[in-house]
Amino acid sequence: MPKRRGEKYRTIIEAAIKVIADNGYHGSQVSKIAREAGVAEGTIYLYFENKEDILISIFREKLGELISTAPRRLKNIKNSFEILANLIHLHFYTFQNNRKLAHVLQIELRQSDKSIRKGIAEVIREYYRLIEDIVRDGMEKGYFRPDLDPKIARKIIFGSMDEVATCWVLSTRNYNLLYMTEQVYSVLAQAMSRDGRYDPFPLKLRPPQ
């Protein structure tokens, strides 16, 4: 079974992100990834079964980092509107901080085979559960409308973040994705609030430089 840990494993993951972002998944041979990582091609197979496994691993590792970071960042926040704002900010920060990763996750995975989409299914379901838990908590605390369907609300929240991030990746303009956080938050918070009123955006974001 391939190794799933260690510095060399992480080096190959980062190299694969760069190569796939620059060349597209189908134009990225394992030999190119090995060369970028500074390892022999055979070394790749100590850590991954094949190129498909590399792409799946990128998604699992990077989205997994976001999923593990979110509870630690959000656990001490009581206000559900503030939790929502921080989730959107964290999602966008993950991409703003690494545009090549954003390209791989937003573009290349969407053009991938069914087997790859199946390979990432459990991780994406874990993210969905995280968002649904935030919605349910907000409903129980009285911040969000009591008639919300958490699954539908999750689709809207994730879909909004996903669409805005995809537009940013594809845009020819150089703008800061983080600066979209407040607009996305405002639309979602107003729609989910009990009476159309919601807490002001709680984060301090600077405009793009």
N, C-alpha and C positions, 0 to 999 in steps of 0.2 A: 504494500500500500504506500502511495506517495507520502512524503513528509508534509506536514502542514504548519511548520513553525521554523523559527530560526532567522538569522539575519539574511542568509542567502535567499530564503523563501520570500522575504519582504523586498529584497533587491530585485528579484525577478518580477514580482507583482508591479513594482514601480516602473520597471523597464517596459513591461507589457502595456501598461497604461499609455506611456509615451508613444510606443511603436504603433499601437492600434489607433490611437487618436490621430497620428500623422498619416497612416497608410490605410486605415479602414481594417475591419476584422478580416475580410477575405484577402486583403493584400498584405497581411502580416504573417510571414512565415515564422516558424519556431526559431529558425536560424537567425532571423533579424532580432528577435527578442533576446536570444542568447548573446548576440553580439553587443546589444545595448546594455545588457546586464553584466557583461564582462565575464561570462562563464562559457564553458564548452556546451555545445548543443545537447550532448548526452546528459549533462547535469540537470537540464530542465526536466527530464523524465524521472529524476529522483524525487521531484516535488509535485509534478503534474502528470496526469495520464496523457494529455494531448492539448492541442490549442483550445479546444472547446472547454476543457477543464480550467484552463487559465482564465478565460473570460468569465466563467461562472465564479471562480475564486475571487476575481477582482470585485464582483458585485457583492459576494458574501462578506468579504473582508471589509470593504469600504462602507457599505450600508450597515453592516454589523457594528462598525465603530460608531456610526451615528446613533443606532438603536441603543447601544450600551452607554453612550454619553448622555442621551436625553434624560433618562430617569435621574441620573446624578445631578444634572443641571436643574431639573424641574421639581425635585422632591420637596424642597423647602418653600416652594411658592404656593400660597393658598388660593390666590385669586385666579379663577379659571381663564379670565381674559388675558391675564399676564402669562399664564402657561401657554395659551394659544400663540401669543406674540413671540414668545421665546422659541417655541417649536418651529415656527415659520423662519425665524432668524437663523436657527441652527441648521435647518435644511438648506437655506440659501448660502450660509457661510461655508458649508461643506463644498459647494460647487464653486463659489466665488474664489475660494482659496486654492482651487486646483481645476483650471478650465479644461485641461486634457482629460481629467477624470470625469468631469461633467459631460464632455463629448462622448466618452465611452459609455457611460451609464444612460445618457439621454438619447443618443443616436444609434450607436453600434448595436446595443442590446435589442433595440426595436427591430433591427433588420436581421436578427439572428434566427437560427433554426428553432423548431418547436422543442427539441430536446434541451436546448440551452434555457429557454423560458421555463421549462419544467424544473431545471436544476436550480433556478433562483426563486422558485415559488414559495418555499418555506420561509425564506428571509423576508420576502415582501409581505407575506401574511403576518409575520411578527411585527413589522412596522404598522400594518393595518390595525393590529390589535392594540398597539400603543396609542394610536390616534383615537380609536373607539373608546379606550379607557379614559382618555382626556375628555371626550364628549360626555360620557356617562357621569364622570365626576362633576363636570360643570352643571349637568342637569340636576344631580342630587343636591348640590350646594345652592341651587337656585339662580345661578348665573345665566344658564342657557335655557331655552324654551323647553318645557316639559314634554312637548309633543314631538320632539325630534326622534327620528330613527337613527341610532348611532351608526349603523352601517351606511346609510345614505349620506349622513353628515360627513363620515370619513371619506367617502368617495369624492365629495365636493371639496373637502379640505386638501386631500392628497392631489386630486385632479387640478386644483388651482395652483398649488405649488409646482406641480409637475409641468403644467403648461407654461407658466411664467419662466421656469428654468430652461425649458426647451427653446422658447423664443429667444432667451438671452444667449444660449449656445449658438443658435443659428444666425443671430443678428450680425450685421456688418458694422454696427455701431459699437464703440467701446464704452459701455456704461457699467456701473456698479450694480450687480444683482442685489446686494444687500439693501440698496436704496428702494427696492420694490417691496420690502417687508411691510412697511407701514400701510401702503395701499391695499395689499392683499389682506392684511389683518383687519383693516377697517371694513372691507366688504364682508368678510366672513363673520366678524364679530357682530355687526349690525344684523345680519341675517339670522344668527343663532341666538341673539339676546331675547329676553322675555318680552320686552316692550319696544324694541328698536333702539334703545339706548345702551351704550356700552362704555367701558372705561377708556380713557384716552390711551394712546399708544405709549407703553411704559418704558421703551428703550430709547436711548440717545444715539441716533445715527447721523453721521456726517455725510453731506452730499459727496458724490464722486469727485475726486481731484482731477 
